[in-house]
């Protein structure tokens, strides 16, 4: 049976182990805070103007209290869990590049700062559930991406797999760069239109579009496909040349399916967010769903050698029976 697609065929160094533990702590904190903050956000979703005045006053008091609790839990998520995002933003600014950390950091700031101000003032919309959900989902996708890249950094890859990965990664980088730039321009243009027509909804639309501009699935598309192929090669070292060629062909096909499928998912959902039909928390969920779809599609490469072996055995059995 094949190993995990995230298996690493060498001992991890002390620095790698420390980095992995730190990533898991950040990820765990983000998920715990997200679940608690979503519970705190429930009174705000249940509030309606109809009903006795005293009931509405009690509910408003509860909502204010929950907003302060959500702010308290969101601060370590933004400052500690999201620290790799701020580090990536600093590097991008220093190199004058537009990476995925740019729209991600803008979306976090655009959602968190107005929410904190609204909490202090005691009025206005808050997006702490969207912020924590976005950070948790983003860190999860990045953890999978990092493990996938680590599984390839083993020195045991053949020249053929290296030649396979380079053009795919170059294509992925080009697509992600164009997508991020286009989505950011689109987000601010659409938000400006909303600001001039219905300013009370402009921030919702801007945050949703910025969250959806995170190319998490795009960044996962190539590494996860190559990691699945590498795991298959490691599990079946005796594959024939024909079987290996078929595996590489399927790798190219599925990697491009992941890349352009993720791009298509973003393009299809962008008009919905632009129309104000996608809330920030739903945008974070859609981003996470696309990342998981990429991982599940790459799983087919992970299982492909088994099917090739079974097909070869059936062919041998058929030829023997015919003889």
Order of alpha helices (4+ residues) and beta strands (2+ residues): alpha-alpha-alpha-alpha-alpha-alpha-alpha-alpha-alpha-alpha
